[in-house]
Amino acid sequence: MTRILYFTREYTTHDRRFLSAIVGAGYQVFYMQLEQRGHILEERKLPAGVERLDWAGGKQPYRTEEQHRLVADLERVIQEVQPDLIQAGPMHLSAYLAARTGFQPLLSMSWGYDLLYEAQRCVESQKAIRYTLQHSAAMVGDCDTIRKLAITHGMADERIVTFPWGVDLMHFSPQIDAGQERQAQAISADPASPFTLLSTRGWEPIYGVDILAEGFAQAARERPELRLVMLGNGSQGPELRQIFRRTGVLERVSFPGQVGYADLPAYYQGADLYVSASHSDGTSISLLEALACGTPVLVSDIPGNREWITPGVEGWWFPDGDAEALCQMILQVVELRRRLPEIGRSARQLAERRADWGQNYPLLFQAYHIALAGKNKLDRLA
């Protein structure tokens, strides 16, 4: 049985899906995480059949000064486990440490923000990513934007496998009860009924939640029916509440906190519009969840989003970082609320065509084949 060492930053819903898929495909899987930063990102346990490895990292936030110690202990783990392949990401963190060990074959996995954000803002991260790609037998990414960036950092095009991670289309789905649908359509046609915006992004600068807050506050002063639901948490919590309090709209914003996977669909289904002001995304899983639930979307005009959204079909764009433009787009969408059921159907159709996790994840094993074939070729030459 092929042995896979799966090395991630910290345990998330996305990791759980990948681990389940890898085990389900018949691989023996060992799991490691680089750090634990506080908030629990996935409450469910590791999938059955995945073995968690004890090592020097994974118990507290990662610090760069620990790098040499962690690489040395990772070498120990590799010697003990004897994996056939290491799958690691993000590329400037977990994958970089794996590359430093010299182990082959290494399959590096972009998490989007590594190439889109970290490589642009930090010279050291850029160097780490280039080193990782130079020492990767293959790479996986979730969109063409990521693929192109990886090539500029030295990765061979033929060793990159691109696929949207996708979502579970059974779990994330529109309201299917006919009575509920008729009620939703009636509400959409009523200009006096509440109009609910939904944000599911973390409260961190990269996700532009301050822009979202300012844009909503401006729009809410003009449209009393507007409401905002902000899921999640993060370091910008006090700043967000200050914006809402200063602008007099705090009572129209709800903060349910971190919502578990099982409960997420209900929030998308209950929203009139999903909004994301993120400054950096490859293929946003939150965006795909909204599309799958048939929720129209309003997202920042960045390359990853442009690969998915056609303005006026599944949703709309607004200029990245522009709170006033976001406000104006919110107001426009409210005026178009009679069209939202039609937009929602187009959103679901797009998800069914391109965002089906069950159809997409097997492409991961193409990357395994590329990486393992390269290793076998080197073994024959040795």
C-alpha positions in Angstrom: 0.0 0.0 0.0 1.4 3.4 -1.0 2.2 5.5 2.1 1.3 9.2 2.0 2.6 11.8 4.5 0.1 14.6 4.5 1.7 17.8 6.0 -0.5 20.9 6.4 -0.5 24.2 8.3 -3.3 23.3 10.7 -6.4 21.2 10.6 -9.3 22.6 8.5 -12.4 21.4 6.9 -10.5 21.4 3.6 -7.8 19.1 5.1 -10.5 16.7 6.3 -12.0 16.4 2.9 -8.6 15.7 1.3 -7.7 13.2 3.9 -11.0 11.4 3.5 -10.6 11.2 -0.2 -7.0 9.9 0.0 -7.9 7.2 2.5 -10.9 6.3 0.5 -8.7 5.8 -2.6 -6.8 3.1 -0.8 -3.7 4.9 0.4 -2.1 4.6 3.9 -2.2 8.2 5.3 -0.1 9.8 8.0 -1.0 13.3 9.2 1.0 16.2 10.5 0.3 19.8 11.1 2.7 22.7 11.4 1.0 24.8 14.1 -2.1 25.4 16.2 -3.0 29.1 16.3 -5.9 29.2 18.7 -9.4 29.1 17.1 -10.4 25.5 16.2 -11.1 25.5 12.4 -12.6 22.0 12.2 -14.4 20.4 15.1 -14.7 16.9 13.5 -11.9 14.3 14.2 -9.5 13.1 11.6 -11.1 10.6 9.2 -10.9 6.9 10.2 -7.8 5.4 8.9 -5.6 8.5 9.2 -2.7 8.2 11.6 -1.7 11.4 13.4 2.0 11.7 14.0 3.6 13.2 17.1 6.4 15.5 16.3 8.1 18.8 17.5 5.5 21.0 15.8 1.8 21.4 15.6 1.0 22.4 19.2 1.5 26.2 19.1 1.9 29.0 16.5 4.8 28.5 14.2 7.9 30.8 14.6 10.6 31.0 11.9 13.3 30.7 14.5 12.2 27.1 15.0 12.8 26.2 11.4 16.0 24.3 11.8 14.7 22.3 14.8 11.5 21.4 13.0 13.3 20.4 9.8 15.5 18.1 11.8 12.5 16.5 13.5 10.7 16.2 10.2 13.7 14.2 8.9 13.3 11.9 11.9 9.6 11.4 11.1 10.4 10.6 7.5 13.0 8.1 8.5 10.6 6.3 10.8 7.5 6.5 8.5 9.2 5.8 5.2 6.5 7.5 3.1 6.3 7.0 -0.6 5.2 10.6 -1.2 4.8 13.8 0.9 1.9 16.1 0.1 2.4 19.4 1.8 1.2 23.0 1.8 1.0 25.9 2.0 4.1 26.3 -0.1 5.9 28.9 2.0 5.4 26.9 5.3 4.7 23.2 5.5 5.8 22.4 1.9 9.0 24.5 2.4 10.0 22.6 5.5 9.4 19.3 3.6 11.5 20.6 0.7 14.3 21.4 3.1 14.6 17.8 4.1 15.5 16.8 0.6 12.8 14.1 0.5 11.5 13.1 -2.9 8.9 12.9 -4.3 7.3 16.0 -2.8 3.8 17.1 -4.0 3.4 20.8 -3.1 -0.1 22.1 -2.6 -0.9 25.7 -3.1 -3.5 27.1 -0.7 -4.0 30.2 -2.9 -2.8 32.8 -0.5 0.7 31.5 -0.5 1.2 32.6 -4.2 -1.4 35.3 -4.4 -0.5 37.1 -1.2 2.5 35.9 0.7 4.8 35.8 -2.4 3.9 39.4 -3.1 4.2 40.9 0.3 7.2 39.1 1.7 10.6 38.5 0.1 11.4 35.7 2.4 8.1 33.9 1.6 8.8 34.4 -2.1 12.2 32.8 -1.7 10.7 29.9 0.2 8.1 29.3 -2.4 10.6 29.3 -5.2 12.8 26.9 -3.3 9.8 24.6 -2.7 8.8 24.6 -6.3 12.4 23.8 -7.4 12.3 20.8 -5.1 8.7 19.6 -6.0 8.1 16.6 -8.2 4.5 18.0 -8.9 2.2 20.7 -7.7 -1.6 21.1 -7.3 -3.5 24.4 -7.5 -7.1 25.4 -7.6 -7.3 27.8 -10.6 -5.4 29.1 -13.7 -4.3 32.2 -11.8 -2.4 30.0 -9.4 -1.0 27.9 -12.2 0.4 31.0 -14.0 2.0 32.3 -10.8 3.6 29.0 -10.1 5.2 29.0 -13.6 6.6 32.5 -13.0 8.2 31.1 -9.8 9.9 28.3 -11.7 7.5 25.4 -11.8 7.2 23.4 -15.0 3.8 23.6 -16.5 3.5 19.9 -17.2 4.0 19.1 -13.5 1.1 21.3 -12.4 -2.4 19.8 -11.9 -5.2 22.3 -11.6 -8.6 21.6 -10.2 -11.1 23.6 -8.1 -11.4 21.9 -4.8 -15.2 22.1 -5.1 -17.9 21.4 -2.5 -20.3 18.7 -1.6 -23.3 19.5 -3.8 -25.6 17.4 -1.6 -24.6 19.2 1.6 -24.5 22.7 0.0 -27.8 22.9 -1.9 -30.7 25.3 -2.4 -33.9 25.1 -0.5 -35.7 22.2 -2.3 -39.1 22.3 -0.6 -41.6 23.8 -3.0 -43.4 25.7 -0.3 -40.2 27.3 0.9 -39.2 28.2 -2.7 -42.5 30.0 -3.3 -42.2 31.8 0.0 -38.7 32.9 -0.8 -39.8 34.2 -4.2 -42.6 36.1 -2.6 -40.2 37.7 -0.1 -37.8 38.6 -2.9 -40.6 40.4 -4.7 -41.6 42.4 -1.6 -39.6 45.6 -1.4 -40.4 46.1 2.3 -39.0 42.7 3.4 -35.6 42.5 5.0 -32.7 42.0 2.6 -29.9 39.9 4.2 -26.3 40.0 3.2 -24.0 37.1 4.4 -20.3 37.2 5.1 -18.4 33.9 5.9 -14.8 35.1 5.7 -12.4 35.3 8.6 -12.0 38.7 10.3 -8.5 39.3 9.0 -7.1 42.1 6.8 -6.5 39.7 3.8 -10.3 39.2 3.6 -11.2 42.9 3.4 -13.9 42.6 6.1 -13.3 46.2 7.0 -14.2 47.2 3.4 -17.3 45.1 3.7 -18.3 46.7 7.0 -17.9 50.3 5.5 -19.7 49.4 2.3 -22.6 47.8 4.2 -22.8 50.7 6.6 -23.1 53.2 3.8 -25.7 51.2 2.0 -27.7 50.5 5.2 -28.1 54.2 5.9 -30.0 54.5 2.6 -31.9 51.2 2.7 -33.5 50.4 6.1 -34.4 46.8 5.0 -30.7 45.8 4.8 -29.3 43.3 7.3 -25.8 41.7 7.6 -24.9 38.3 9.1 -21.1 38.1 9.8 -20.0 34.5 10.5 -16.6 33.7 12.0 -14.2 35.6 14.1 -10.7 37.1 14.0 -8.3 39.8 15.0 -10.4 42.6 13.4 -13.4 42.0 15.6 -13.1 45.2 17.7 -12.5 47.3 14.5 -15.6 45.9 12.8 -17.8 46.6 15.8 -16.4 50.1 16.0 -17.3 50.7 12.3 -20.9 49.5 12.8 -21.3 51.4 16.1 -19.8 54.6 14.6 -22.1 54.5 11.6 -25.2 53.6 13.7 -26.0 50.2 12.1 -24.7 47.9 14.8 -28.2 46.7 15.6 -28.7 45.5 12.0 -25.6 43.2 12.1 -25.6 39.8 13.7 -22.5 37.8 14.8 -23.3 34.1 15.1 -19.6 33.2 15.6 -17.8 30.2 14.2 -20.5 28.0 12.6 -19.9 24.3 12.1 -19.9 22.5 8.8 -23.3 20.9 9.4 -25.0 24.3 10.0 -23.4 26.4 7.2 -25.9 25.6 4.4 -28.8 27.1 6.3 -27.0 30.5 6.5 -26.4 30.6 2.7 -30.0 29.5 2.1 -31.3 32.2 4.4 -29.3 35.0 2.7 -30.4 37.2 -0.2 -26.8 37.9 -1.2 -23.3 36.5 -0.3 -20.7 39.2 -0.1 -16.9 38.8 -0.1 -14.4 41.8 -0.2 -11.4 39.5 0.0 -8.2 41.0 -1.5 -6.7 37.6 -2.3 -8.4 34.4 -3.4 -7.7 31.5 -5.8 -10.9 29.6 -6.0 -12.7 30.6 -2.9 -14.5 27.7 -1.2 -16.9 30.1 0.5 -17.8 31.4 -3.0 -18.4 27.8 -4.2 -20.6 27.1 -1.2 -22.7 30.1 -1.9 -23.1 29.2 -5.6 -24.0 25.6 -4.6 -26.7 26.9 -2.3 -28.1 29.0 -5.1 -27.2 32.3 -3.4 -26.4 35.2 -5.7 -22.9 36.6 -5.0 -21.2 40.0 -4.9 -17.4 39.6 -4.8 -14.3 41.7 -5.2 -12.9 42.0 -8.8 -9.8 39.9 -8.4 -8.5 37.2 -10.8 -9.7 34.2 -8.9 -13.2 35.5 -8.7 -13.2 36.5 -12.4 -12.6 32.9 -13.3 -16.0 32.1 -11.8 -18.4 35.0 -11.9 -20.0 36.5 -15.0 -21.5 39.9 -13.9 -25.3 39.7 -14.1 -25.4 35.9 -14.5 -24.4 34.3 -11.1 -23.7 37.6 -9.3 -21.6 40.7 -9.6 -18.1 42.2 -9.0 -17.0 45.4 -7.4 -13.5 47.0 -7.5 -11.2 45.5 -4.9 -10.8 47.7 -1.8 -13.4 50.2 -2.8 -16.1 50.5 0.0 -18.1 53.2 -1.9 -18.3 51.0 -5.0 -19.4 48.1 -2.8 -22.1 50.3 -1.3 -23.4 51.2 -4.8 -23.4 47.6 -5.9 -25.3 46.5 -2.9 -27.9 49.2 -3.6 -28.1 48.1 -7.2 -28.7 44.5 -6.2 -31.4 45.4 -3.8 -33.2 47.2 -6.8 -32.8 43.9 -8.7 -34.2 41.7 -6.0 -37.0 40.4 -8.3 -34.2 38.8 -10.5 -32.4 37.1 -7.6 -34.2 33.7 -7.9 -33.1 33.6 -11.5 -29.5 34.6 -10.6 -29.6 31.9 -7.8 -30.5 29.2 -10.3 -27.6 30.2 -12.6 -25.3 30.1 -9.5 -26.4 26.5 -8.7 -26.0 25.5 -12.4 -22.4 26.8 -12.4 -21.6 24.9 -9.2 -23.0 21.7 -10.7 -20.8 22.2 -13.8 -17.6 23.1 -12.2 -17.6 22.9 -8.4 -18.5 19.3 -7.6 -16.0 17.9 -5.1 -16.9 14.4 -6.0 -16.0 15.0 -9.7 -12.9 17.2 -9.0 -10.9 15.6 -6.3 -9.8 12.5 -8.3 -7.5 14.9 -10.3 -5.3 14.9 -7.1 -4.3 11.4 -8.0 -3.0 12.6 -11.4 -0.6 14.7 -9.4 0.4 11.6 -7.4 1.0 9.8 -10.6 3.3 12.6 -12.0 5.2 12.8 -8.7 5.6 9.0 -8.3 6.5 8.5 -11.9 9.3 11.0 -11.6 10.6 9.3 -8.5 10.5 5.9 -10.2 12.4 7.3 -13.2 15.1 8.6 -10.9 15.3 5.3 -9.1 15.9 3.5 -12.4 18.7 5.9 -13.3 20.4 5.5 -9.9 
